[in-house]
Every structure is written in structure tokens, then in C-alpha cells.
Amino acid sequence: MPASRATAADPERRRDADRTRSEILEVATREFADRGYAGARVDEIAARTRTTKRMIYYYFGGKEQLYVAVLEHAYAQVRAAEQELDVEHLDPVSAVRRLAGLTYDHHTAHPDFIKLVSIENIHQAEHLAKSEVLTNLKNPAIDVIGRILQRGREDGVFRDGIDAVDVHMVISAYCVFQVANQHTFGALFGRDLLDPGLREHYRTMIGDLVVSYLTST
């Protein structure tokens, strides 16, 4: 093949590779979320994509590496959404409400993410701990909260001594519960936590809880 044709073909090959990799990740996310790490099958993932088991191993190396890539992709989506928040142009109270609402919206819209988090906790974060990408992804989330807290303290609206990780934990715990416990909670109390009619109620509630924690004396 002439050099000019080969050069022209390279971007197309890269696009094809990116599309294939994205398709594998999408299908693998559903497979791992539905069946767990132990129950998921690479053969099944290959059957549901336009590729082969051999190509999945080529792109990712093996089942464990594919699972880690799925986790990395899922967490990266959350962090990317947080980074798009224009918190610098909001007052601290509005900023923390916006962050809490964004987390609530993301988690209720992505139940597979919550399933993956639950599965990885069953495995005691064995796979997450092996990923440098995942361990580094915690920093952007805490940095966003830290900046909001700092401005809130400087403005005199947030009390001193509040840890950004604690705020992240409170928001995450609430938003994960809404999805992870929806069925048991519904069976026990007869309330659908994901009822569209209650969406704004619960969305406002997490904002109120966090602001109350930050401003209480």
C-alpha cells in the first residue's frame, strides 16, 4: 500500500478500534453488573458484540483486566460530570446543592454503576485497589468539595472543621442507597424510592441534609 494511503487509513483504523473498545465496555458493563465478577462470561460479552473473545483479550488482556476497565470507565464518568460543574460562579450553598443534585441524578440514571460498586465491595475492593487510574480518580471529587468548603468558610456560611471526604461520604451514601436499596426498602415500607413523582423531593432532601450539616453549630 502506498504511504499516503496507509497514512489515510490509520485514523480510520483508530476510530474502528475506539468504537470496538467502547462497544465491548458497554456490553461488559451490563454483563458484570447483572452477573457479578464471578458470574460474568467473556464468551457472552463477545456474543453480544461485533467482535470475538480473542479480540476482547487483545484489547483488554483478560477477564480481570476487562472488569477493571469497566470500573475505571464507570468511575471516570462520575468524575467527568463533577468536573463540568461551574461551582466557582455559584455561592457555596448553591454549589454544594448543585453537587449533591448532580450525584443524585447520575446515580439514579446509572443503576449499573451502583451494582458495580456493590459487587466490588463484595470483593473488598480487590480489583479497584489494583488500578492506579481508580485510586487517582478520588482526587478530583475531593478537590471540588474542598474548594466549595474553603469558600464557604471564607464567606462565613460554613462552619470550620468539616472534612471534604466526610461530605463526599454523606452525599454518596444517600445517593447509592436510593438505588441499591430500592427493592428491599420498597418491600418493607411500600415506597418506591425511584418514583418520578418523588424525584424532586429526594433531590432537594439531600441538598438540605448536606447544607444543614455544613451550617449547624
N, C-alpha and C positions, 0 to 999 in steps of 0.2 A: 504494500500500500504506500503511495506517495506520502511524504512527510506532511504535506498540507492537509491531506485527507485524514491522516492519523490524528493530527492536532485537532481538527474539527470534530472528530469522533470522541475525543477524550471527555469534553464536557457532557456529552450525551450519555456516555458510559457512567460518569459520576452521578448524573441525575437518575439513571436507572438504578444504580447501586443504592442511592439515597432513598428512592421510592421503595425498593425491595426491603431495605432495612427498616423503614418506617412501617411498612405493612406487617413485617414479622413482629415488631414491637407491639403494634396494635392488637394483633391476634394473640400474642403471647401474654399480654396484659390480661385479657379476658380469660385465657386458659388458666393462668396462675391464680387469678382472683377467684375463679369458680371452683378450682380443684385443689388449690394449695400447691406448695412446692413439691411435696411427695407425690401427689396425685396427678400433677400435670405431665403430659407426654409430648415430647418433641415431635413424634410421629403425627400426633393430632394437630399440632401447630402447623407442620408442613402441609398436611392435607387441606387445611383451611386457608392456605396462602398460595400464591402462584410460584412457589419455589419447592425445594426438596430439603430433606433432612440434612443432606450433605452440605447444601448451601447455607443452612442455618448455622451449622458448625463452622463453616468458612467465615461467616460474618461475626459470629459471637464466641466461638471456641467450644461451647458445650452447654449443657442444660443450666449448670450453676451460673456460668457467665451470662447466659441469656436472662436468667432471673434477676441477677444483679443489675443488668442493663435496664430491665423493666422498672426496677425500683428507682434507679437513677433518673430515668425519664419521668416517672411519676412525681418524684420529689422536685425535680427541676421545673416542672410545670407550675407547681405551687409557688416556688421561689420567684419564677419569672413574673407571675401575676402580682406578687408583693412588690417587686422592683418597679412595676409600672405605676404604682401608687404615687401620686404627686403630693406627698404628705408635707413637703416644705411650704406649700402655699395654702395649707389649712391650719387653723388654730389647733393646739394639741388635743383638745377634747374631740373635735371633729375628726382629726387624723386617726385617733385610736378607734373611734367608732367606725370609720371607713375601713380600717384594717380588720376589725372584728367582723364587719359585714362581708368583706371580701372573702375571708376564710370560711364563713358560714356558706356563702354562695358556692364557693369552689367545692367544698366537701359534700354538700347536698347534691351537686351536679355531677360528682365523680365518685359514685359508690365503690367502684373498683379500687380506687386509691385507698379507701378506708379498709376494704378487705385485705389489700396487700399489707397495710400497716399491721393489721391484726395477725395475719399469717406470720409476718416477720417477728412479731412479739412472741408468738408460739415457739419460734426457733431462737428466741433470746437474742435477736439482732445478730445472729451468727454471720449472715451474709452481708448485712449493712455495714458491719464493722470492718469488712474486708475491702470496702470501696472508699478510696480517697476522695472520689467525687462526692459521695454522700456525706462523709464527715465534714467536708468543706462547705456543703450546702447549708449547714446550720448557721453559718456566719452572716449571710445576707439577711436572714429573717430576724436575727437578734439585733443586727445593726439598725434596721428600720425602726424597731421598737425602741432601741436605745436612744435614737435621735429624737423620737417623739417624747420620751420621758424627760430627756435633758431640756427640751424647750418648755415642757410643762412645768418643770421645776423652776426654770429661769423666769417664767411668767407668773409663778406663784399659784398655779392652779393644781399641780400635783404635789403630793407630799414627798418628803425625802425618804430614802432607804428602800425604794422599790427596785427589784431586780428585773431586768428585761426577760430573763429566762422564765421567771415566775409568771409574768404577764403572758408570754407565749404559751406556757403550760395551761393557764386558765382558759385562754381562747381555744386552744387545740382540744382540751378535754371536753368542753361544751360542744364544739362542732363535730368532733368524732362521735360523741355519744348519740347525737341526733340521728346519725346514720347507722352506726354499729349496733345500737340497742333498740332500733325502731320496732323490731318484731316482738321481742320479749316485753318491752315497755307497753306496746300496744295490747298484748295479750293480758297483761296484769292490770292495766289502768284504762283500757278501752280508748286510748287516744293515739291517733296517728301523728307521729312527730313530723312527718313529711307532708302532711295535709297542706295543699296550696293555700287554703284559707287561713292557716296559722303561720304561714311563712313570715310575714312582716312582724307578727307578734314575737316569734322566736328570734328573728334577726335583730329587732330592737332590744329584746331582753339581754342578749349577750353584750351589746353595747352598754346598756345600763349597768350590768354587773361589773364590767371592767372599769367604767368611769367611777362607779361607786367605790371600788377597791382603791383606785388611784387617788381619790379625793377625800376619803374618810379620814377622820382624825382619831 
